[in-house]
Amino acid sequence: MLLLIAHSRRARQSLRNVCRAHEETVVQQFGRVALLAETEFGAFQALRLREKHADAIQVERTEPFNEFETVRPAVREAATAYEARDSPAVPYERFASGTSLLDPAVMRDSEL
C-alpha cells in the first residue's frame, strides 16, 4: 500500500479531494493520512499530489505487519500476559518486574 501524509492545510484538502473522487483506489483514510492501493493509478495520485504540494505530501510504501515473522514469541507472550492482567492501571514496567517477561528497556532498544 501507499501511505500518504499531508503536512499542510492545502495538501490535506487536495488529499481529501483525491480520496472522494477515487474511492476505488483508497484503502482507508483518516484525516491527514490515507492508504492508497499499490497500483499504478494509486502511485499516479500520490505523485501528482507530491508534484502539486512538494514536501507537504509525504509518500511511503508500506507492507502488512506480520507479527509471526517480525516479532519474536517473547514479545507476543508479554503483550498477551499484560493485557490479561488483573489491574488495568498497572504499568507494564511494574507488571513485568520480577517475572520472566521481557524488560521494557530491552524492548525499547531492540529493533524488529
C-alpha positions as CSV (number, residue, x, y, z in Angstrom):
1,M,0.0,0.0,0.0
2,L,1.0,3.6,-0.4
3,L,0.8,5.8,2.7
4,L,0.2,9.5,2.0
5,I,0.6,12.1,4.8
6,A,-0.5,15.6,4.2
7,H,1.5,18.2,6.2
8,S,-0.3,21.4,5.3
9,R,-3.9,22.6,5.1
10,R,-3.9,22.8,1.3
11,A,-2.3,19.4,1.0
12,R,-5.0,17.9,3.3
13,Q,-7.7,19.4,1.2
14,S,-6.2,18.0,-2.0
15,L,-5.8,14.6,-0.3
16,R,-9.5,14.7,0.7
17,N,-10.5,15.6,-2.8
18,V,-8.5,12.7,-4.3
19,C,-10.0,10.3,-1.8
20,R,-13.5,11.4,-2.6
21,A,-13.0,11.3,-6.3
22,H,-11.2,8.0,-6.4
23,E,-12.8,5.8,-3.7
24,E,-11.9,2.6,-5.5
25,T,-8.2,3.5,-5.0
26,V,-8.5,4.4,-1.4
27,V,-7.9,1.6,1.1
28,Q,-8.5,3.8,4.1
29,Q,-8.4,7.4,5.0
30,F,-8.1,9.1,8.4
31,G,-7.8,12.9,8.4
32,R,-4.4,13.9,7.1
33,V,-3.4,10.3,6.3
34,A,-4.6,8.0,3.5
35,L,-3.7,4.5,2.4
36,L,-4.0,4.0,-1.4
37,A,-3.9,0.7,-3.3
38,E,-0.5,-0.1,-4.6
39,T,-1.4,0.2,-8.2
40,E,-0.1,2.5,-10.9
41,F,-3.2,4.6,-10.5
42,G,-2.5,4.9,-6.8
43,A,1.1,5.9,-7.5
44,F,-0.1,8.4,-10.1
45,Q,-2.4,10.0,-7.5
46,A,0.4,10.1,-4.9
47,L,2.9,11.6,-7.4
48,R,0.6,14.2,-8.6
49,L,-0.2,15.3,-5.1
50,R,3.5,15.5,-4.3
51,E,4.1,17.4,-7.6
52,K,1.4,19.9,-6.5
53,H,2.4,20.2,-2.9
54,A,6.1,19.2,-2.8
55,D,7.2,18.3,0.7
56,A,3.8,18.9,2.2
57,I,2.9,15.4,0.9
58,Q,4.9,12.6,2.2
59,V,4.6,9.2,0.4
60,E,5.8,5.9,1.9
61,R,5.4,2.4,0.7
62,T,4.0,0.1,3.4
63,E,3.8,-3.6,3.9
64,P,1.5,-5.5,6.2
65,F,2.8,-6.2,9.7
66,N,3.1,-10.0,10.2
67,E,3.7,-10.5,13.9
68,F,4.7,-14.1,13.5
69,E,7.5,-13.3,11.1
70,T,8.7,-10.0,12.6
71,V,8.3,-10.3,16.3
72,R,9.9,-12.9,18.5
73,P,7.5,-15.1,20.6
74,A,8.6,-13.5,23.9
75,V,7.2,-10.1,22.8
76,R,3.8,-11.6,21.9
77,E,3.7,-13.6,25.2
78,A,4.5,-10.4,27.1
79,A,1.7,-8.5,25.3
80,T,-0.8,-11.3,25.9
81,A,0.1,-11.6,29.6
82,Y,0.0,-7.8,30.1
83,E,-3.5,-7.5,28.5
84,A,-4.7,-10.3,30.7
85,R,-3.6,-8.6,33.9
86,D,-6.0,-8.2,36.9
87,S,-5.5,-4.4,37.4
88,P,-5.6,-2.3,34.2
89,A,-3.9,0.6,35.9
90,V,-0.6,-1.2,36.5
91,P,2.1,0.0,34.0
92,Y,4.0,-2.7,32.1
93,E,7.3,-1.9,33.8
94,R,5.8,-2.7,37.2
95,F,3.8,-5.7,35.9
96,A,6.9,-7.3,34.3
97,S,9.2,-6.6,37.3
98,G,10.4,-9.8,39.0
99,T,8.9,-12.0,36.2
100,S,10.3,-13.8,33.2
101,L,8.6,-11.3,30.9
102,L,10.7,-9.0,28.8
103,D,12.2,-5.9,30.3
104,P,10.7,-2.8,28.6
105,A,14.1,-1.1,28.4
106,V,15.4,-4.1,26.4
107,M,12.4,-4.0,24.1
108,R,12.9,-0.2,23.5
109,D,16.5,-0.8,22.4
110,S,15.7,-3.9,20.2
111,E,14.8,-3.2,16.6
112,L,12.4,-5.5,14.8
